[in-house]
Amino acid sequence: MTKLEGYKTQSLWLSQLTDLSIRPSLTANHDVDVAIIGAGFTGLWTAYYLKKKSPELRVAIIEADIAGYGASGRNGGWLIGELSEQDSYLEDLWPPDKERARTLLHAIPHEAQRVIQEENIACDFKLGGMLYVAARYPEQKHFLQAYERELRQKGYTDADFKWLDAQQTGEKIGMANASGALYSPHCARIQPAKLVTGLAAACERLGVEIFEQSPATEWGDGNVVLANGHRIACQWVVPALEAYGVSIEKAPFSWMRYQRPVQSAIIATEPLSEALWQEMGLHHGEVFSDFSRIVTYGQRSADNRFVFGARGSYLFGAALKHDARLSESEIAFRRNLLQTLFPQLEGVKVTHAWGGNLAISRKFRPHMLLNREHGFALSAGYGGEGVGATNLAGRTLSDMILGVDSPETQMPWVDHSGTFANSKRWEREPLPWLGYRALTSISLYEDKLLSAGKADTARRKFADTVYRLLERKMA
Ligand SMILES: Cc1cc2nc3c(=O)[nH]c(=O)nc-3n(C[C@H](O)[C@H](O)[C@H](O)COP(=O)(O)OP(=O)(O)OC[C@H]3O[C@@H](n4cnc5c(N)ncnc54)[C@H](O)[C@@H]3O)c2cc1C
């Protein structure tokens, strides 16, 4: 298998690219204004906005593999107008400021769409919104209603999250036994590898240099050192590495103190017939989640497949998972879940299965910051909601680097001290490993109990209490 063929096996999305090629690596020392490490969404959006705002700036991206090799070329394709745990950043704001922040977040899919149209990027973008559905057991409806009440208390209205009864839900999505759903318009469906490679091409048209097959081994203080020994001298470094930041030890701070890699895993079915889709719906690009603590996410792809993922693993010591393949049991788990939701899928083939690394911060919310002392700007820790957030990150980091005061740089998630002042440090192992394992195990245990439909009140209460306790401890 050639290197290029190997890259195409990393996800359905990468396998669908017909014009994928590998760019040359950096084979000499170099000198730029901004050196970006990593050609995923964070790096590319940052480069894009930097060059749009300041065309004379010299910007280079160095990428260990190819653009989109990381989470950006493997995700579920939900481009959301939200940040993970955004309300924890917003709770102390005055109502008008809170409203401004929410408006900025909700506009993310529209801004991405504007660029996609302007740059002519064919990435199957559809602004269809997202559906959180209760369908597998009755308690899901109560959880969803409790969530809706929580959202109302925080000031969200029907324009942000609308309750759909069973009939209204059925008009959007043909899940067996759906008893209700929450619908939010603030999300678009995309084919992520098409967006990330389209953005890379757009950046190059603006004059950004992209070097692939060029892993960095060290960064900070006006320098990036590559594995081949060459150096880039620069004014600013943008380590746009999310989960992969833990693999570079020589840096101004310890990456894993603030963000740790976790894995998520996805399957995709073969393209399904129009007759099946007539029953299953999702005609307008809506993405969907089965509302439970096992965190699922799905979409109907432009070529009429189901693409469906669920929470994965955390490896001891914040290790990265380098092998994208899933085990039989990981595939079966997702397949069975999908088939419970859509019994029509009996006999349908799963053609692709893959996983990837994303990063979570200790408070499950991203941080965006600029550190003048060591000359870097970074955004990471998106907690599984990075596809849209990276667009906001690109606009924010570019403004901070250019010294522009903008609505984006005024947001409460922006840390101007550059010292992770808004963030909490991860504890040392084995606490993160034990915590994550316990949270995953208890949510699976609870889900099993509830799906079995047994009136085992004591065990349910036990599972719920342990989950809440763990969640509170980790918050
Ligand atoms: C399976 C899965 C499903 C997901 N689903 C969704 C979703 O539906 N919606 C959503 O909002 N978010 C989702 N996410 C999260 C989202 O994809 C990420 O948060 C986002 O793509 C992060 O982008 P990034 O550019 O910061 O990092 P990445 O895309 O991971 O990019 C980092 C880049 O750095 C490169 N790199 C690594 N080491 C080096 C080095 N030493 N030198 C140079 N380059 C290096 C990597 O090859 C990679 O290209 C999902 C993630 C996964 C894994």
The ligand as an SDF file (V2000), in Angstrom:
LIG
                    3D

 53 58  0  0  0  0  0  0  0  0999 V2000
  -14.0530   10.4610   15.6580 C   0  0  0  0  0  0  0  0  0  0  0  0
  -14.2660   11.9200   15.9200 C   0  0  0  0  0  0  0  0  0  0  0  0
  -15.5180   12.4890   15.7230 C   0  0  0  0  0  0  0  0  0  0  0  0
  -15.7200   13.8510   15.9580 C   0  0  0  0  0  0  0  0  0  0  0  0
  -16.9160   14.4190   15.6210 N   0  0  0  0  0  0  0  0  0  0  0  0
  -17.0820   15.7570   15.7400 C   0  0  0  0  0  0  0  0  0  0  0  0
  -18.2580   16.3950   15.2470 C   0  0  0  0  0  0  0  0  0  0  0  0
  -19.1070   15.7800   14.6190 O   0  0  0  0  0  0  0  0  0  0  0  0
  -18.3970   17.7340   15.4580 N   0  0  0  0  0  0  0  0  0  0  0  0
  -17.4330   18.4620   16.1170 C   0  0  0  0  0  0  0  0  0  0  0  0
  -17.6180   19.6610   16.2920 O   0  0  0  0  0  0  0  0  0  0  0  0
  -16.2740   17.9020   16.5210 N   0  0  0  0  0  0  0  0  0  0  0  0
  -16.0680   16.5720   16.3240 C   0  0  0  0  0  0  0  0  0  0  0  0
  -14.8740   16.0120   16.6810 N   0  0  0  0  0  0  0  0  0  0  0  0
  -13.7970   16.8930   17.1930 C   0  0  0  0  0  0  0  0  0  0  0  0
  -13.1620   17.6970   16.0650 C   0  0  0  0  0  0  0  0  0  0  0  0
  -12.9660   16.8990   14.9310 O   0  0  0  0  0  0  0  0  0  0  0  0
  -11.8090   18.2700   16.5350 C   0  0  0  0  0  0  0  0  0  0  0  0
  -12.0040   18.9720   17.7420 O   0  0  0  0  0  0  0  0  0  0  0  0
  -11.1990   19.2350   15.5280 C   0  0  0  0  0  0  0  0  0  0  0  0
  -11.1690   18.6560   14.2470 O   0  0  0  0  0  0  0  0  0  0  0  0
   -9.8050   19.6310   15.9750 C   0  0  0  0  0  0  0  0  0  0  0  0
   -9.1430   20.2750   14.9090 O   0  0  0  0  0  0  0  0  0  0  0  0
   -7.6290   20.6860   15.0750 P   0  0  0  0  0  0  0  0  0  0  0  0
   -7.2120   21.2930   13.8120 O   0  0  0  0  0  0  0  0  0  0  0  0
   -7.4670   21.4870   16.3160 O   0  0  0  0  0  0  0  0  0  0  0  0
   -6.8680   19.3080   15.3450 O   0  0  0  0  0  0  0  0  0  0  0  0
   -6.5680   18.1050   14.3050 P   0  0  0  0  0  0  0  0  0  0  0  0
   -7.5630   18.0330   13.2290 O   0  0  0  0  0  0  0  0  0  0  0  0
   -6.3620   16.8920   15.1310 O   0  0  0  0  0  0  0  0  0  0  0  0
   -5.2110   18.5670   13.6210 O   0  0  0  0  0  0  0  0  0  0  0  0
   -3.9530   18.4330   14.2310 C   0  0  0  0  0  0  0  0  0  0  0  0
   -2.9670   18.1960   13.0950 C   0  0  0  0  0  0  0  0  0  0  0  0
   -1.6380   18.2060   13.6180 O   0  0  0  0  0  0  0  0  0  0  0  0
   -0.8950   17.2310   12.9280 C   0  0  0  0  0  0  0  0  0  0  0  0
    0.2780   16.8860   13.7450 N   0  0  0  0  0  0  0  0  0  0  0  0
    0.3630   16.0180   14.7660 C   0  0  0  0  0  0  0  0  0  0  0  0
    1.5850   15.9890   15.2860 N   0  0  0  0  0  0  0  0  0  0  0  0
    2.3240   16.8760   14.5790 C   0  0  0  0  0  0  0  0  0  0  0  0
    3.6750   17.2900   14.6290 C   0  0  0  0  0  0  0  0  0  0  0  0
    4.5220   16.8060   15.5310 N   0  0  0  0  0  0  0  0  0  0  0  0
    4.1050   18.2010   13.7230 N   0  0  0  0  0  0  0  0  0  0  0  0
    3.2610   18.7090   12.7840 C   0  0  0  0  0  0  0  0  0  0  0  0
    1.9710   18.3390   12.6970 N   0  0  0  0  0  0  0  0  0  0  0  0
    1.4830   17.4490   13.5850 C   0  0  0  0  0  0  0  0  0  0  0  0
   -1.8700   16.0920   12.7450 C   0  0  0  0  0  0  0  0  0  0  0  0
   -1.4650   15.2030   11.7270 O   0  0  0  0  0  0  0  0  0  0  0  0
   -3.1440   16.8360   12.4270 C   0  0  0  0  0  0  0  0  0  0  0  0
   -3.3390   17.0220   11.0490 O   0  0  0  0  0  0  0  0  0  0  0  0
  -14.6430   14.6470   16.4520 C   0  0  0  0  0  0  0  0  0  0  0  0
  -13.3850   14.0780   16.6500 C   0  0  0  0  0  0  0  0  0  0  0  0
  -13.1850   12.7320   16.3790 C   0  0  0  0  0  0  0  0  0  0  0  0
  -11.8180   12.1450   16.5730 C   0  0  0  0  0  0  0  0  0  0  0  0
  1  2  1  0
  2  3  1  0
  2 52  2  0
  3  4  2  0
  4  5  1  0
  4 50  1  0
  5  6  2  0
  6  7  1  0
  6 13  1  0
  7  8  2  0
  7  9  1  0
  9 10  1  0
 10 11  2  0
 10 12  1  0
 12 13  2  0
 13 14  1  0
 14 15  1  0
 14 50  1  0
 15 16  1  0
 16 17  1  0
 16 18  1  0
 18 19  1  0
 18 20  1  0
 20 21  1  0
 20 22  1  0
 22 23  1  0
 23 24  1  0
 24 25  2  0
 24 26  1  0
 24 27  1  0
 27 28  1  0
 28 29  2  0
 28 30  1  0
 28 31  1  0
 31 32  1  0
 32 33  1  0
 33 34  1  0
 33 48  1  0
 34 35  1  0
 35 36  1  0
 35 46  1  0
 36 37  1  0
 36 45  1  0
 37 38  2  0
 38 39  1  0
 39 40  1  0
 39 45  2  0
 40 41  1  0
 40 42  2  0
 42 43  1  0
 43 44  2  0
 44 45  1  0
 46 47  1  0
 46 48  1  0
 48 49  1  0
 50 51  2  0
 51 52  1  0
 52 53  1  0
M  END
$$$$
